[in-house]
Every structure is written in structure tokens, then in C-alpha cells.
Amino acid sequence: ILAWVRTEWPDAAISLLATDLAGRITLRRRDWHPALRQLLLLHPTLDLRNTLATLHQRDLIHEHLTGARLGIGNLMGLTLDIDQFMTDAVISKYADPVSTLEDLRQCQTDVVLLRPASAADETPIPPPSNTVSLKIRNGHVHTRAPVGRPDPINAGAG
């Protein structure tokens, strides 16, 4: 789709919105970045290990790495082959925040992290860990206050 949009409207400033785990995957897709003006990540899953531990109340990545097998089941609200998902996540380096930081460093477009105010108290998916958030602020990634809430950094600007 990006190639088609670029062909049809070569001068258009394209922003791509991706949510949850798709946001993390989109961040990794460096081949898409040159076509984008910005990448909008709505409540992205930047720390899969922390997200899974929060949702399922146990460290599923660690269990997988130590040999536990879970078969077909519900993971993050999806019925899937949990063992295959875990294997793919670990091999593809989606399971830890260190790989997220590397993907952010390699990103070739502006990244905007968005977390809607309505999701702040309702969703069980946690925000990025403090380590990830700190590194993002020190890089070229833009962070935004939750949608619908004032930006505490720029509240006094005017």
C-alpha cells in the first residue's frame, strides 16, 4: 500500500498509524521508513516481556526459554500456538526492550508514541518500561501526553 500511495501521490507526506504489537513490528520495518513522514504508534507493545508478564501474571518468555511448552492457547487475547509465537518473538528479537531501543536508533523517520487517555486506566497492556521511556526521550523519538490530557512539558508554554 505504501508503494502505491507513493506512486499515486509522490509528494504526499505520509503518516502511518500502527497499534499494539503491530506498532512494534512497524518500527522494525526499516524498508517502510523512507516513504513515511512519521510513524504514529498508538499504545505500542514496546516491551513484549513486560506486557506478557502484566497480562498473564507470569514471565512467559522466561518459561519458554527454560523449556516450558504451552501449546495452543490464548495469548494477549488471541488464540494461537503460544510456543511458536514465543520462538518467533525470541529469535526475531521482539521479546526484550533492548531490541526496541536498537530499532528506535535505526529508525529513519520521526516516531510519535501515543497513548490514549481512555486506555490509561482501562487497558491491561502496560506503557513502556522506565528504561525504554528514558532512552526514547534521549533519542529522536517524540513522546506525547495521553490523548485528551494536557501535555505536562508544554503546559506553561505559550
Residue pairs with C-beta under 8 A, 6 or more apart in sequence:
2 14
2 16
2 32
2 35
2 36
3 35
5 12
5 14
5 35
6 12
6 14
6 35
13 37
14 35
14 36
14 37
15 36
15 37
15 38
15 39
15 40
16 26
16 32
16 36
16 38
16 39
16 40
17 40
17 42
18 25
18 26
18 39
18 40
18 41
18 42
18 44
19 41
19 42
19 43
19 44
20 42
20 43
20 44
20 45
20 125
21 44
21 45
21 48
21 76
23 41
23 42
23 43
23 44
23 45
23 46
24 41
24 44
24 45
24 46
24 48
24 94
24 100
25 94
26 32
26 39
26 41
27 39
27 41
27 44
27 100
27 103
27 104
27 107
27 111
28 94
28 103
30 106
30 107
30 108
33 39
33 107
33 108
33 109
34 108
34 109
36 109
37 109
37 110
38 109
38 110
38 111
38 112
39 107
39 109
39 110
39 111
39 112
40 112
40 114
41 111
41 112
41 113
41 114
42 114
42 115
42 116
43 114
43 115
43 116
43 119
43 123
43 125
44 113
44 128
45 51
45 125
46 97
46 100
46 128
46 129
46 132
47 96
47 97
47 100
47 126
47 128
47 129
47 132
48 61
48 89
48 94
48 95
48 96
49 59
49 61
49 62
49 95
49 96
49 97
50 97
50 126
50 129
51 76
51 125
51 126
52 59
52 60
52 61
52 75
52 76
53 59
53 60
53 61
54 124
54 125
54 126
55 76
55 124
55 125
56 75
60 70
60 75
60 82
60 86
61 86
61 89
61 90
61 95
61 96
63 70
64 70
64 83
64 86
64 87
64 90
65 90
69 83
70 82
70 83
70 86
71 81
71 82
71 83
72 79
72 80
72 81
72 82
73 79
73 80
73 82
75 82
75 85
76 125
86 95
88 94
89 95
93 99
97 128
97 129
97 131
97 132
100 128
100 132
101 132
101 135
101 136
104 111
104 135
104 136
104 139
104 141
105 139
107 140
107 141
110 140
110 141
110 142
111 140
111 141
111 142
112 141
112 142
112 143
112 144
113 128
113 136
113 141
113 142
113 143
113 144
114 144
114 146
114 147
115 127
115 144
115 146
115 147
116 146
116 147
116 148
117 146
117 147
117 148
117 149
118 148
119 125
119 146
120 146
127 133
128 136
133 143
136 143
137 143
144 151
145 151
145 152
145 153
